[in-house]
């Protein structure tokens, strides 16, 4: 069986992102979304989740953007001088190595993020990490522990399958991205591969569902319709997750620090393209979310 989870990260980031995710689900192939508990558009995301009952909603565990859920005084190693979560997994990794990022604070903050989502009436289908921070050393086990504590039955392992990444690269402009960004993405993928080698086995020992294949990191902000079509035409047997970032690039998004701006609308167009929807049907691909995959 060929099964595919098409997940939208950053639900709750802005109202425009929420609208884009809703449209990609209603009129396209999007099946799943990951909710930022501290997003500025959290309330709208909760309303969307209540209306779109077929959309799987997970928790996008966050250490990189926005205010913490807990009071800043309770998580001092997680915040900067302005009381905001520290940006960048690279910085977090260095702080972890130096003992300046306290894992107990990470667990309490992530616990608060999951509880906020659950208290809003949403039963999370899975956990994953904003900028894949849940894959950092010692943090994946925290995410697994929280999932088990809350009866969440699935977790993303951000271990990109190189053969699927190559398929998604079809149709990518030769001059985009620049060599520096391309190199930094390659380093990130290699780093996640090293961190994720044991993560899938750790998750499965804990009884959590993971995908057989994962892709979309290298193409973040660069997804093309021809790349997605090539992926669908060559999808391997098993369960695959395609990570996406659809949305509308309005003023609310422009005011945020994300580099993913116009690319969100481009991805929305891809996910709702008739040719892509028809290809899913013709290839016999079963569209799932993590809740359905976990049974």
C-alpha atoms as one frame of an Amber mdcrd trajectory, in Angstrom:
protein
   0.000   0.000   0.000   1.190   3.513  -0.822   0.050   5.919   1.896   0.862
   9.616   2.201   0.533  12.153   4.988   0.670  15.704   3.614   1.368  17.860
   6.661   1.309  21.656   6.909   3.632  23.056   9.540   2.909  26.350  11.356
  -0.859  26.181  11.876  -1.638  29.115  14.169   1.268  31.268  12.928  -0.998
  33.904  11.349  -4.571  34.143  10.117  -3.277  34.020   6.543  -1.413  30.786
   7.214  -4.553  29.332   8.797  -6.663  30.266   5.762  -4.150  28.718   3.412
  -4.026  25.483   5.383  -7.824  25.313   5.452  -8.006  25.773   1.685  -5.255
  23.224   1.018  -7.254  20.720   3.066 -10.704  21.493   1.669  -9.709  21.786
  -1.982  -6.433  19.869  -2.152  -4.427  16.958  -0.827  -3.481  18.315   2.606
  -4.439  15.880   5.359  -2.608  17.059   8.476  -1.317  20.172  10.233   0.959
  20.982  13.151  -0.324  23.616  15.584   1.855  26.220  17.298   0.433  26.601
  20.803   1.968  30.083  21.094   1.029  31.267  17.608  -0.623  34.654  17.270
  -3.515  33.017  15.404  -3.989  30.108  17.814  -7.672  30.855  18.437  -8.435
  30.855  14.724  -6.538  27.596  14.299  -8.628  25.973  17.027 -11.804  27.098
  15.298 -10.503  25.691  12.005  -9.718  22.348  13.663 -13.238  22.165  15.072
 -14.775  22.818  11.656 -12.456  20.563   9.646 -12.950  17.315  11.509 -11.120
  15.271   8.858  -7.927  17.305   9.306  -5.422  15.660  11.628  -3.916  18.197
  14.026  -0.667  17.642  15.894   1.400  19.862  18.185   4.343  21.778  16.693
   6.702  21.765  19.681   8.444  25.127  19.723  11.643  26.508  21.275  12.519
  28.978  18.536   9.876  31.678  17.999   7.452  33.780  20.012   6.708  33.879
  23.730   6.731  30.743  25.878   3.482  29.374  27.251   4.923  29.319  30.771
   5.930  32.556  32.535   9.382  33.589  31.345  10.745  33.338  34.886   9.973
  29.624  34.923  11.989  28.894  31.761  14.960  31.294  31.875  17.265  29.072
  29.809  14.742  28.995  26.950  14.233  32.752  26.492  16.289  35.747  25.439
  16.468  39.169  27.099  13.061  40.094  25.699  11.459  36.975  27.155  11.048
  35.304  23.766  11.973  31.750  22.842  15.492  31.625  21.413  15.566  31.504
  17.614  17.453  28.838  15.726  18.119  25.154  16.327  21.852  25.809  15.849
  21.923  28.146  18.831  19.860  25.700  20.859  22.246  22.880  19.981  25.263
  24.863  21.162  23.474  25.801  24.388  22.611  22.166  24.956  26.242  21.147
  24.526  27.347  23.845  26.991  24.710  22.900  29.543  22.926  26.249  29.209
  19.660  24.856  27.907  17.943  23.015  30.738  16.083  19.928  29.654  13.727
  20.131  32.615  12.578  23.535  31.395  12.163  22.161  27.870   9.938  19.382
  29.172   7.810  21.729  31.269   7.369  24.192  28.394   6.500  21.478  25.885
   4.118  19.949  28.392   2.409  23.345  28.690   2.185  23.634  24.898   0.519
  20.234  24.588  -1.831  20.978  27.473  -2.900  24.265  25.891  -3.825  22.448
  22.683  -5.673  19.716  24.566  -7.457  22.225  26.808  -8.766  23.860  23.619
 -10.582  20.619  22.839  -8.131  19.196  20.307  -6.899  15.604  20.623  -3.437
  15.785  18.985  -2.751  13.174  16.339   1.038  13.507  16.640   3.989  15.562
  17.839   6.668  17.208  15.722   9.052  20.133  16.153   9.124  23.697  14.853
  12.391  23.799  12.882  12.783  20.153  13.955  14.004  21.099  17.444  12.530
  17.898  18.872  15.325  16.041  17.057  18.115  17.704  19.081  20.158  15.433
  21.390  18.222  14.524  24.508  15.073  16.338  23.360  13.568  13.564  21.259
  13.258  11.401  24.356  11.407  14.263  26.067   8.969  14.462  23.148   8.452
  10.691  23.305   7.799  10.878  27.031   5.240  13.667  26.594   3.510  11.766
  23.788   3.123   8.693  25.990   1.942  10.805  28.911  -0.863  12.287  26.813
  -1.796   9.205  24.835  -0.504  10.731  21.588   0.261   7.777  19.381   2.566
   9.165  16.691   5.652  11.340  16.304   7.554  12.738  13.345  11.089  11.501
  12.776  12.654  14.206  10.595  14.954  11.805   8.778  14.725  12.861   5.144
  14.806  10.042   2.590  17.401  11.104  -0.034  15.681   9.207  -2.837  12.436
  11.092  -2.202  14.230  14.418  -1.881  15.732  13.778  -5.326  12.253  13.183
  -6.734  10.955  16.414  -5.209  13.862  18.313  -6.779  12.411  17.723 -10.246
  11.505  21.047 -11.784  13.390  23.134  -9.222  14.960  26.249 -10.778  18.668
  25.680 -11.319  19.535  29.095  -9.887  17.460  28.749  -6.702  18.413  28.622
  -3.963  21.842  30.211  -3.911  24.849  28.028  -3.166  25.157  29.205   0.443
  21.541  28.383   1.315  21.762  25.105  -0.582  24.894  24.150   1.370  23.348
  25.110   4.716  20.277  23.006   3.918  22.478  20.066   3.019  24.266  20.408
   6.350  20.951  20.551   8.183  19.723  17.411   6.438  22.957  15.566   7.261
  22.758  16.714  10.878  19.177  15.545  11.196  20.138  12.226   9.615  22.777
  11.673  12.296  20.367  12.677  15.056  17.527  10.640  13.611  19.322   7.352
  13.032  18.155   5.957  16.359  15.039   8.107  16.802  12.710   5.910  14.778
  13.708   2.835  16.754  13.343   4.751  20.028   9.844   5.852  19.040   8.782
   2.380  18.020  10.128   0.876  21.258   7.850   3.343  23.006   4.901   2.144
  20.918   4.659   5.301  18.797   3.878   5.316  15.087   6.395   6.934  12.736
   6.491   7.179   8.963   8.607   4.846   6.875   9.750   7.825   4.800   9.894
  11.591   5.336  10.651  14.387   2.868  10.342  18.112   2.296  13.233  19.618
   4.283  15.492  20.316   1.317  12.575  21.787  -0.634  11.313  24.061   2.166
  10.302  27.247   0.370  11.217  25.706  -3.002   8.500  23.127  -3.651   7.395
  22.765  -7.281   4.341  21.156  -8.844   6.510  18.997 -11.091   8.481  17.831
  -8.059   5.348  16.815  -6.159   3.983  15.116  -9.286   7.229  13.152  -9.671
   7.074  12.133  -6.015   3.484  10.930  -6.352   4.278   8.957  -9.496   7.159
   7.201  -7.754   5.966   6.952  -4.159   7.355   3.826  -2.469   5.141   1.313
  -0.671   4.636   2.179   2.994   3.815   5.392   4.845   5.420   8.673   3.729
   5.131  12.178   5.152   5.529  15.202   2.907   6.179  18.338   4.963   4.711
  21.547   3.499   4.166  25.206   4.447   1.088  26.574   2.637  -0.543  29.874
   3.496  -1.414  33.387   2.371   1.314  36.020   2.488  -0.612  38.946   3.921
   0.584  41.807   6.087   0.278  39.669   9.198   2.833  37.254   7.756   5.116
  40.028   6.497   5.480  41.288  10.057   6.792  37.950  11.322  10.430  36.744
  11.164   9.767  33.746   8.894  11.632  33.701   5.573   8.735  31.678   4.102
   6.572  34.394   2.572   5.447  34.168  -1.078   6.486  30.505  -1.160   3.510
  29.703   1.063   1.036  30.778  -1.607   3.034  28.883  -4.218   2.740  25.732
  -2.115  -0.974  26.311  -1.629  -1.381  26.431  -5.418   0.556  23.171  -5.772
  -1.446  21.318  -3.125  -4.764  22.351  -4.712  -3.737  21.890  -8.359  -6.190
  19.623 -10.245  -3.315  17.685 -11.792  -1.907  16.851  -8.365  -5.304  15.759
  -7.023  -5.902  13.618 -10.108  -2.465  12.036  -9.801  -3.168  10.957  -6.216
  -6.263   9.150  -7.445  -4.672   7.614 -10.539  -1.662   6.323  -8.604  -3.823
   4.743  -5.923  -2.189   6.773  -3.152  -4.093   6.629   0.128  -4.143   9.997
   1.884  -3.944   9.738   5.685  -3.137  11.767   8.757  -1.172  10.456  11.735
  -4.310   9.622  13.680  -5.554   7.321  10.921  -2.094   5.796  10.485  -1.965
   5.006  14.203  -5.294   3.207  13.922
